[in-house]
Amino acid sequence: MTYKDVLKNSIRTFEDLEKWLTGRKARVDPRLRDVIERYPMRVNSYYLGLIEKMNDGIWKQAIPDVEELEHYMDLTEDPLDEEGDIPLGGPRTIIHRYPDRVLLFVSIECAMYCRFCTRKRKVGDEHKHPSTEEIHRGIDYIAAHEDIRDVLVSGGDPFLIPAKRLDDILTRLAQIKHLDLIRIGTRVPCVWPQRIIEDKELIEVLRAHTPHSLNDPQLYINTHFNHPNEITEISFQAVKILRDLGIPLANQSVLLKGVNDDTDIMRDLVHALGKLGVKPYYLYYADLVEGTGHFRTGIHKGKEICRDLCGATTGFLRPTYVVDAMGGRGKVPVDLGYSEGISEDRRGGIITSAIGLGKVYINDPIERIEGKPKRHNHNLQRK
Ligand code: SF4
């Protein structure tokens, strides 16, 4: 089966889903038809094959659920107010929230429509597909704003567009002198790795856009794995091709109830990412998106998991837990909760050992002293 067939062999309609669920002796709720009408479905044959059992972490991310029709307090279509960050009178392909970074929206299509998606309001909606002209207007906007040093090429999934179109976008971006970074946000290494392995034209485009000198913008790929079972030999081969091109890769995960809201699963995920050669970068607290309430955990859950990961894994494999604040206020790293205040002499603080070795006093290195150092830390002071 070619990479194109993998996508062609997706379940997309209620009838496809009914047949698939019936084959697994799972209940077919007629309301699933409404779910799919409201939020598009696409589960390709590769990702379907990762499901081991009903309602496992792969199933939940891919298979529509009647819970998507439920309403929850505070959930809205666009909780991050991305539409509000489209420049006034400017191209709708630009989301400009931070002074030096923008998001360039190039596609509404994805290799799978994840049930928890923050952009559920627009992915898979043909009417919202950006035209070439709109993408060019977005690039012109970036060129006209010299403060912008970093662009995230996103969607939908930029690796769903034809290689020639991606080449055109990257070529135009590379000509903008004030850009330092071009990041591509894609879930393809996770959900459709065959495209990277087999589409040589895509790889040649990426190769052409890796930097040749410090004057060229650096190309990064942000990918998105949420569960250790998503990391397979095939995804390894896809990631290896990207790494062999010299492209640095980092991973963003979303904390999802019933998928990865568990320290053991998260530890397995970050360990597997380590083997993949992809740095776990962010763990997102799930956004307040209409249709995704059943995926939400308490905010404390991510703190607990990240706290448990301290001492349980290699430091650089521990992602930063962030909340993307409502209304476009940006990402906030959430305190891990290890700090327990400062001492009375204001020369340090007390932290709790991540591996259960009690509390430790840490000095602030604020004073330059003459002579032999005296320890402020009373625990360590030799008698
Ligand atoms: S691939 Fe990304 S943009 Fe597409 S549906 Fe999944 S989470 Fe949303």
Boltz pocket constraint, residues with backbone or C-beta under 6 A from the ligand:
constraints:
  - pocket:
      binder: B
      contacts: [[A, 109], [A, 110], [A, 111], [A, 112], [A, 113], [A, 114], [A, 116], [A, 117], [A, 118], [A, 119], [A, 123], [A, 155], [A, 156], [A, 157], [A, 187]]
      max_distance: 6.0
